[in-house]
Amino acid sequence: MARIPLVTPDQFSDAEKPAVERFLGTRGVFPHEGPYSTMLHIPAVAEKVDSLRRYLRDEATLPQKVQELVMITVAREMNCAYIWHAHAAAARKNGVSGEVIDNIREKRPDAGLSEDEQAGVDYSRELLRHHKVSKPVFDKASASFGQRGTLALTNLVACYAVLAYNMNAYEVTAPAGGAEPALPV
């Protein structure tokens, strides 16, 4: 159970309803779990965060496989079981090997990553752990993804960190079950 009541469709003021409608227009369903089930208490924030998330997911300079790898790296680094639940199976579906997924989940040494995949993982970890990125790691990411791709990578890490912070702060739990083993947190 989350630390605050999950948002319900009948609780919005007239001033908030346009943001709620725009949010629901892109999502299709009212959130009953996950980050937006609490973030929607401030509809404009939920709308803007989701807009950024959707934009970054469509950013073609960062391959989908790398995006999913970055998302599970954020989940592991931030101990966010919900993001892990939402993206570990998607990472596998997008070509991330089971060995890589298992190694990230269990915090084992990296193995089996391509140069671009390693660049994305190293960049994500360094940004989350140290709040900045060293020149060698930055240069490696830039060589792999270019200037625009590195900007997309930075903002993808930041966007999923915002989602993880919200889920962790409000203790939004991952649903039971799933195609991949749960994240040990």
Buried (B, 14 or more C-beta within 10 A) or exposed (E): EBEEEBBEEEEBEEEBEEBBEBBBEEBEEBBEBBBBBBBBBBBBBBBBBBEBBEEBBEBEBBBBBBBBBBBBBBBBBBEBBBBBBBBBBBBBEBBBBEEBBBBBBEEEEBEEBBEBBBBBBBBBBBBBEEEEBEEEBBEBBBEBBEEEBBBBBBBBBBBBBBBBEBBBEBEBEBEEEEEBEBBEE
